[in-house]
Amino acid sequence: MSESKIRNMEELAGVSGISRPTLSKYFNAPDSVRASTRKKIEAALETYDYRPNIYAMNQNRRLTKNIGIVVPFLADPFFAEIARTLEQRCIDAGFRPTLFSSHGLPELETDILDTLLSMRPAGVLLAPLGRASDKEAIERFCEDVPTVLFDSNVEQFGIAFVGSDNFQFTKLMTDYLCRTGEPPSFFEMRTPANPNAHRRRQSYLDAMQKFGHTPQVISVEGEGWQFEEIGRLGGHEALSSGAFNSNSILCSNDRLAIGLMTACYEKGVQVGRTEGCSIRVAGIDGHPFGRYTCPPLTTVSHDYDAVSKTATDTLFSAINGDVSPWKSTRSEGKLIMRDSA
């Protein structure tokens, strides 16, 4: 062991060549860093006489009581609802939540992370954009701040990932539509803003193959987060061209389904299962307003309470010094049968 005394983590970072955020992450949970990095840190600890004051590190974070909540698009009712439940759990636990929306912009997402660093938050609940995110920026942030990712996963960053089982959602709805009518076509955006859409398409394809049916994917043009309008315009085009080879349509999300039902209304196509109806429309997400569309929307709903509880419980435990190895938790959805399908 070296005779020189290392007084703090900054000095250890300087002599070892390992960043301070990575060292901090290691001391909170050794298994949370890569095996090669862990070996390098342990070799440095064999060489230099240093042990961190973990209690002081955690106490400094707890004193701020600030929790950041970051979502990609707050106007999306799913994110508004999950943010509401996350905020309430933080308040009930004695923390001060601050809500941010990146508005679908990668550069704004990175700016929000920089802003949060200046606030010295006790922890952060982050729903990243996904493929559009600056992964290096998120990784650096997660190494310095206790962070739980939710909804969309980016590598194995942060303490944990908590979300919904999009494969189960889509398989459940595909099975229901096949059992109760014609096997469904799949209606989606060609370039979706949310990466979960790709998982839903793949689940639909897998389910249709398993059930012995030929899949049909209708991909409509449109980018960004205005899903209802994209669904409406794409629905008009698909209906006019006779693109659907089934009278059952499974939409990639509820907001697209609402847009498609609007297109059906504008073209005089009646949606539902009753006499006189010519098309069934179903979605995925459990949109808070889906109960009040006309007709009410059949969907698979997120378990908002389960996702928010798991995410906040995991974060609060980490803030208190109880950090487990990284893991992914995905909650199953619930089929909600309404008049649209």
Secondary structure, DSSP 8 states (H G I E B T S, - for coil): --SSB--SHHHHHHHH---HHHHHHHHH-GGGS-HHHHHHHHHHHHHSB----HHHHHHHHHHH-EEEEEES-TTSHHHHHHHHHHHHHHHHTT-EEEEEE-TT-HHHHHHHHHHHHHH--SEEEE---STTS-HHHHHHHHHHS-EEEESS--TT-SSEEEEE-HHHHHHHHHHHHHHHSS--EEEEESS-SSTHHHHHHHHHHHHHHHTT----EEEE---SS-HHHHHHHHHHHHHHHT--SSSEEEESSHHHHHHHHHHHHHTT--BSSSTT--BEEE-SB--TTGGGSSS--BEEE--HHHHHHHHHHHHHHHHTT------EEEE--EEE--TT-
